[in-house]
Amino acid sequence: MQLNPTTIKSLRSKLNWTQQQLADACDVSLRTIQRVEKQGAASKETTMALCAVLEVRQGELIKLDEPVNDTVKSTPTKSFLAGVVISSLISFALGAGSVLLATN
C-alpha cells in the first residue's frame, strides 16, 4: 500500500516520537518505519498499525497520486461544447435535407 510519507512524519512529529518509538508502538521494525517515511511503502498490517497508533483513518495516510484540485475536471470545455453544437447542427441539416429531398 502506498502511504504519504510526509503525513506519517508529520503525525509522528506531533507526538514528539522518534522513529524507534513509533516502530515499538506499532510492533514493527525500525527499518519498516524508515521505509514508510522515505518511500511510503507499507503492508496492509503496517498501515492498520499506524492508523491505530496515530489515531487516524486509513484514508488520511494513503498517498494521493495527484494533488487535490477544488475545480471539477469533468466540466466540458468551450471547444468541446462548440464541437457538439456544430455536429448537432450538421446532423439536423442533413436530416432535414434528406426529408426535403425525399418529399420532392
C-alpha positions in Angstrom: 0.0 0.0 0.0 1.3 3.4 -0.9 1.2 5.9 2.0 2.1 9.6 2.2 5.5 9.8 3.8 5.1 13.5 4.7 1.9 12.7 6.6 3.5 9.9 8.6 6.5 12.1 9.6 4.2 15.0 10.5 1.9 12.9 12.7 5.0 11.3 14.4 6.5 14.7 15.0 3.3 16.0 16.6 3.7 13.2 19.2 7.4 14.1 19.6 8.3 10.5 19.0 11.4 9.0 17.4 11.1 6.5 14.6 12.1 3.8 17.0 9.2 4.8 19.4 6.7 4.7 16.6 8.1 1.3 15.5 7.8 0.0 19.0 4.2 1.3 19.4 3.2 -0.3 16.0 5.1 -3.5 16.8 7.2 -3.2 13.6 10.9 -2.8 12.9 12.7 0.5 12.8 13.5 -0.3 9.2 9.8 -0.6 8.4 9.2 2.9 9.7 12.2 4.3 7.9 10.9 2.8 4.6 7.4 4.1 5.2 8.7 7.6 5.9 11.1 7.6 2.9 9.2 5.7 0.2 5.6 5.4 1.5 5.6 1.6 1.0 3.7 -0.3 3.7 1.9 -3.6 4.1 -1.8 -3.6 5.0 -0.8 -4.7 8.5 1.7 -1.9 8.9 -0.9 0.6 7.7 -3.5 -0.6 10.1 -1.0 -0.5 13.0 0.0 3.1 12.0 -3.7 4.1 11.9 -4.3 2.6 15.3 -1.3 4.2 17.0 -1.6 7.6 15.3 -5.4 7.5 15.8 -6.2 8.4 12.2 -8.4 6.8 9.5 -6.6 4.9 6.7 -7.7 7.5 4.1 -5.7 10.1 5.9 -2.5 8.1 5.4 -3.0 7.0 1.8 -0.9 8.8 -0.8 -2.8 10.7 -3.4 -1.4 10.3 -7.0 -2.5 13.8 -8.0 -2.9 16.9 -5.9 -6.5 17.5 -4.9 -8.0 20.3 -7.0 -11.0 22.2 -6.0 -12.3 22.6 -9.5 -14.2 19.8 -11.2 -12.2 18.4 -14.1 -15.2 16.8 -15.8 -16.7 20.1 -16.9 -16.7 20.3 -20.6 -14.6 23.0 -22.3 -15.9 25.6 -24.6 -14.3 24.0 -27.6 -15.9 20.7 -26.8 -19.3 22.3 -26.4 -18.8 24.1 -29.7 -18.0 20.8 -31.4 -21.1 19.2 -30.0 -23.3 22.2 -31.2 -21.8 22.2 -34.6 -22.1 18.4 -35.1 -25.7 18.7 -33.9 -26.5 21.4 -36.4 -24.9 19.4 -39.2 -26.8 16.3 -38.3 -30.0 18.3 -38.2 -29.3 19.9 -41.6 -28.5 16.6 -43.2 -31.7 15.0 -41.7 -33.8 17.9 -42.8 -32.2 17.9 -46.3 -32.8 14.2 -46.7 -36.5 14.7 -45.7 -36.9 17.5 -48.2 -35.3 15.6 -51.0 -37.4 12.5 -50.3 -40.7 14.6 -50.5 -39.7 16.1 -53.8 
